[in-house]
Amino acid sequence: MTGNTVIPGMIEAHLHLDLCGMDTFEENVQSDSYRVLRALKLAQDNLKKGYTTVRDLGDRNNIVISLAKAIKDGLVMGPDVLASGVIITPTEMGNDFFGAMYAECDSCLLYTSDAADD
């Protein structure tokens, strides 16, 4: 290893394996089976660049969650994937632009142990 440097695996903290930067309309009409294969390639590309862990911050139809399970189960090679799945967002213009990537939620019920006493 003379003349080389060894570093620990890096962490990519914000990416979307289900998006590749192409025209969004083109991405939205691609089948989920194609999208998961493309996400696998992007995950493997990140691994080759030295990222042993990636944090995916949103996809549609839980594609990346399924990919993360396949990697963890040893079915395919890739980095450790921390996947969030569908993005929860308030209703706003533009959410439908990314297809089924967003789940809209305009209110929430907060439960605390104190609320049970009321």
Wavefront OBJ file of the C-alpha trace (Angstrom):
o trace
v 0.000 0.000 0.000
v 3.031 2.281 -0.271
v 2.017 5.577 -1.845
v -1.704 5.017 -1.214
v -4.085 6.385 1.374
v -6.718 4.320 3.150
v -9.726 6.089 4.644
v -12.857 4.756 6.339
v -16.001 4.475 4.256
v -17.756 7.759 3.658
v -21.449 8.562 4.266
v -23.598 10.304 1.648
v -26.138 12.086 3.829
v -28.628 13.377 1.236
v -29.522 11.720 -2.017
v -32.445 10.228 -3.882
v -31.499 6.911 -5.473
v -34.842 6.915 -7.282
v -34.028 10.157 -9.128
v -31.196 10.478 -11.591
v -31.529 14.071 -12.747
v -33.222 13.366 -16.043
v -36.407 15.082 -17.139
v -38.953 14.525 -14.351
v -41.725 13.602 -16.785
v -39.508 10.868 -18.254
v -38.732 9.547 -14.772
v -42.400 9.543 -13.755
v -43.479 7.362 -16.667
v -40.818 4.708 -16.130
v -41.959 1.468 -14.520
v -41.076 0.738 -10.917
v -39.109 -2.349 -11.984
v -36.909 -0.158 -14.214
v -36.575 2.442 -11.462
v -35.364 -0.119 -8.918
v -32.684 -1.335 -11.334
v -31.591 2.248 -11.955
v -31.533 2.897 -8.186
v -29.354 -0.211 -7.726
v -26.884 1.096 -10.296
v -26.728 4.496 -8.566
v -26.216 2.771 -5.192
v -23.401 0.655 -6.622
v -21.833 3.731 -8.255
v -21.790 5.412 -4.822
v -20.161 2.328 -3.299
v -17.430 2.404 -5.970
v -16.787 6.062 -5.070
v -16.168 5.099 -1.419
v -19.596 5.702 0.136
v -20.285 2.675 2.318
v -23.501 4.224 3.682
v -26.057 6.382 1.878
v -29.103 8.148 3.304
v -31.955 8.298 0.817
v -34.448 11.050 1.624
v -37.421 10.042 -0.444
v -38.652 7.860 -3.244
v -41.903 6.631 -4.683
v -43.623 3.330 -3.882
v -40.887 2.382 -1.386
v -38.504 1.424 -4.180
v -35.410 2.312 -2.141
v -36.728 0.569 0.978
v -36.987 -2.624 -1.095
v -33.512 -2.027 -2.513
v -32.105 -1.523 1.003
v -33.629 -4.854 2.083
v -32.169 -6.655 -0.950
v -28.712 -5.262 -0.129
v -29.049 -6.151 3.564
v -30.224 -9.684 2.680
v -27.183 -10.150 0.423
v -29.160 -10.460 -2.816
v -27.191 -7.630 -4.454
v -24.066 -5.656 -3.591
v -24.395 -2.054 -2.513
v -23.766 0.350 0.342
v -25.793 0.314 3.529
v -28.938 2.279 2.657
v -30.895 4.305 5.199
v -34.163 4.884 3.359
v -37.088 7.107 4.305
v -39.558 5.980 1.638
v -42.344 8.328 0.605
v -41.904 11.955 1.692
v -44.602 13.326 4.023
v -45.347 16.918 3.079
v -48.093 19.509 3.472
v -50.388 20.019 0.501
v -48.747 22.523 -1.806
v -48.303 23.254 -5.484
v -45.738 21.041 -7.156
v -46.165 17.880 -5.089
v -47.711 16.057 -8.048
v -44.707 17.009 -10.192
v -42.733 14.071 -8.745
v -45.469 11.479 -9.153
v -46.081 9.301 -6.102
v -43.015 10.550 -4.225
v -45.059 12.635 -1.769
v -47.800 11.767 0.708
v -49.704 14.903 1.687
v -50.623 15.490 5.320
v -52.099 18.772 6.503
v -52.680 17.955 10.157
v -51.519 15.550 12.779
v -52.684 14.242 16.107
v -50.028 14.587 18.773
v -50.351 12.049 21.556
v -48.498 12.429 24.842
v -48.923 10.525 28.057
v -50.404 13.709 29.609
v -53.178 13.746 26.979
v -54.499 10.422 28.277
v -55.259 12.050 31.644
v -57.470 14.795 30.123
l 1 2 3 4 5 6 7 8 9 10 11 12 13 14 15 16 17 18 19 20 21 22 23 24 25 26 27 28 29 30 31 32 33 34 35 36 37 38 39 40 41 42 43 44 45 46 47 48 49 50 51 52 53 54 55 56 57 58 59 60 61 62 63 64 65 66 67 68 69 70 71 72 73 74 75 76 77 78 79 80 81 82 83 84 85 86 87 88 89 90 91 92 93 94 95 96 97 98 99 100 101 102 103 104 105 106 107 108 109 110 111 112 113 114 115 116 117 118
